[in-house]
């Protein structure tokens, strides 16, 4: 028998999902190359306003239940923590500080890239579940992630961030079964819709200024991040008793590249930021290969 081949329909579906995402990233990169804008304020506005609005509107939707998605949220937590455990000995083999290498292997681009991909792959109805996974990863990065980079880091101000406050508000609304009233709910939902294309565009623009000086560790990280994630996620769906769609979402989540936030934290605490920048940049470039693989594995069960 010859090697297994993806059916043409599957290839077309994967292309329909990834091409718009990488197209917006490419547009941001081109704009960043030509204009050289200061996108710091754009990212801050996204993190302070648009992403919190998306979190609140998604978690408070009538069709989203925390209880029904708790196994998927647990799965994303396991993928993050187990990826770090698997990456730790790899960092030793590479002779790279675990404080530099391990956090980017744990915390993936579930916001900038993961949310748009989930929207295109699984539809708007599954976006709140993808947001819940994104929130789980970010809460871990604000706490466990910063502790790994800097043991004496102060977490109190991070826990007061708009994203964390929006998460608490969204969880409270979901638990109580409340929705935001009419016009207010519509306004918050509109603000949340801004963040997905803006995330992709700003990701492309930010990648312009990142150095590839430490390309060896960047290449290693680009491979290790999705490999350890998939190694954890592929058997995890069955172990947690997830249905086909949540399992597919968990597999896609596990194949995503390192988050840009890893570089921002490394830069803030002076933990070899140039190496982390290379890991993030090359990892996101390599996602052109690994995200389609993750999508193919995710969609095969649907």
N, C-alpha and C positions, 0 to 999 in steps of 0.2 A: 504494500500500500504506500502511496506517496504521502508527503507531509500534508497535514490538515490545512485547509485554506479557509479564510474568512469569506462568507458569501458576499456577493456584490452588494446586496441590499444593506448588509451590516457595514461595509466600507463606506457606502454612501451616507448612512446615518451618522457614523463617526465623523465624517468630513463636515456634514451639516451642523454638527455640534461644535467642533473645534475651530473651524475656519472663521466664524464670526468673532470668537473669543480672541484668537491670535491676530485677526484683522484689526481689532480695536487696539490691542497692545502694540502692533506695528505702527498704527497711526500715531499713537502717543510717542513712540520712539522717534519717528520721523519728525514730528513737531518739536520734540526735545532737541534733536540734532540741529534743526534749522533755527529755532527761536531761542533755545537755551533759557527757558523760563525758570523762575523760582517757584517750584511746585510745593514748597513747604507749607504755604498757607492753604493750598488746595487739599493736601493730605490732612492737615489739621481740621479743616472744615468738614471733610468727609468723616473723620474719626469722631468729631465733636457733635455733628448735627445729623448727617445723612445716614451713617451706619446705625447710630442709636435709634433713629426713627424707623429704620428697617427692622431692627430687633424688636421694638415695641409692637409695631404693626403686625409682624409675623407671629410672635408668640401669643398675641392676644386674638388671633383670628378664630372664628367659630369652628373651622375645620381642623384646628390644631389642638392636640391633647398631649400634655406633658407625660401623662401616665402611659398613653399608647406608644410614645416615642422614647420611654426611659431605657429600653434595651439598646436602641440605636445610640443614644447619648452615652450609655455605658460603654458601648463598642468603640466610639470615638475616643473616649478616655483611655481605654485599654490600648488602642493603636498608638496614641501619643506616648504613653508611659513605656510600653513594651518596645517601641522603636528606639527610645533612649537607652534602654537596657541592652539591646542588640548592638547599638552603635558604639557603646562605651568601649568594648574590647577592640573594635575596629580603629577607634581613635588612637589606642595604644599601639596597634600595629603600624599605623601611619606616622607615629611619633608626633601627633598633634595634640595639644591640650584638650582634654574632654570639655572644658569650659568653652572652648572655641568651636569644637566639632559637634558635640552632642545636641545642644539646643536646636540648631538648624535641621537635624535629623528627626527631631521630635515635632517641631511646630511648622506645619506646612501652610501653603498659600490657600487656605480654605476660604478666605475672604475674597481677595482680588480675583482669583481664578476659580476657586471652588464654587462660589455661589452662582456666577454666570453659567458655568458648566452644568451645574445641577438644574438650573432653570431650563436650559436648552435640552438637557438629556431626559429629565423626568417630569417637566411641566411645572406650571406655577403652583399647583396643588402640593407639591413636595418641597417648595421653597422654604416654608417654615421649619421643616425637619432639617434641611441643610443649614439654616440659620442657627438652629439649636446645636449642631455639631461645631459650627464656626465659633459660637459663644463658648462652648466647652473648651475648645482648644485655646481660645484667647484668655479665658480665666486661668487656665493652667500656665500659660506663658507669663501672665502678669504676676504669678505667684511662684510656682515651681521653677519656671524658666529664668526669672530674674535671680532667684536664689542660686541656681546652678552657675550663673555667670558671676554673681557677686554675693557672697554669703551675708555681707552686712548691708545689703540693699534695703531701703525702706519701702515697704509695700503699701503703707497706709494711703499715700497720695494716689497710688495706682488703683486702689480699690474705690477711690472716690471719682474715678474717671467717668465721663458720660456713658461710655460703653457698658461699664459695670453697673452703673445706676439704671441704665435702660434695661439691662438684663434682669435686675431685681424687680423693676416695674413690670416688665413683660411676664415674668414668672408669677408675680402676684396676680396680675390680670387673668392669666391662663388658669391658675389654681382656683380663683374665685368664679371663673366663667363669665367675666365681664369683658365688654368691648368698649373702646373709646366712642363717645357719642358722635353721631352724624358728621357734622362739618369738621370737628376736631380729628376724628378718625380718618376722614378723607385727606385732610391736610398732612397728617403724619405719614399716611401711606404714600402720598405724592413725594414727600421729602425722601422717604426710603427708596423710592424708585430711582432717584438720582444717583445713588451710590454705586450701583453695579457697573454701568458703563464708565463712570468716573474712576472707579477702582482700576479697571483695566487700562484706561488711558493713562492714568498717573503712574501705573506700574511700568508701562513702556517708556514714559518720559524719564522716570527715575533711573532706569537701567542705563541711560546714556552716560552718566557720570561715574559709573562703577568700574573699578579697575579689574583687570584679569591678571594682575601680577603674580598672584599665588594660584596659578591655573591648575597645578597638580592636585592640590587639596580640593579645589573647586570641582574638578572632574570626578574625584573620588566621592565627594558629597553628592554630586548630581546622580550618581549610580546608587549609592547606599540608601539615600532618602526614600525613593520609591520601592527599592528591593526589600528593605526591612519592613516598610509599611505594608506591602502586599503579602509578605511572609506571615505577618500577624493577622491581617484582615481576611485572607482567603478562607482559613478554617473557622474564623471567629463567628461569621454569620450563622453557621449551623449550630455552633456551641451555644449561642445566645438565643437560638430559636427565632431568628429574624425571618420575615417573609422575603419574597424575591426582590421587591423594590428597595426596602431598607438594606438588604444585603448588597445590592448593586450600588447604593449610595455610599455605603461603608467602604467598598472596594475602590470606588472613584476617589473618595476622600483620602485613602491610604496611598494613592499613586501621585498625589500632588507634590509640586516642588517646594523648596524651603520658602518660608514667608519673609517678606521684606522687613518685617518688624524685628527679625533676628539681628539684622545689621544695625538697626536703630538702637537696640538695647546694647549690643556689643560696643557700638561707638560711644554711647553714653557712659559706660563703665570701663572703657578703654581695654576691652578684652580682644586684642588682635582684630580690630575692625576690618582691616584690609583682607585678611583671610576669610572672614565671615562674608564680606562683600563679594568675594570671588565665588564662594560656595553658593550664595544666593543668585548671583548673575548667571553662572554656568548651569546651576540647577534649573533655573527658569528657562534658559535656552534649551536645555535637554528635555524639558517637558514636551517639546514638539514630538519627541519619540515616546516618552513614558506615559504621557496622558492618553494618547490613542491606545496604548497597550492596556492601561487601566480601564478605559472605556470598553474595549473589546471584552475584557474579562468580566466587567460589570454587566454589560448588555446581553451576554450569552445566555443568562438565565431568565431573561424577560421574554 
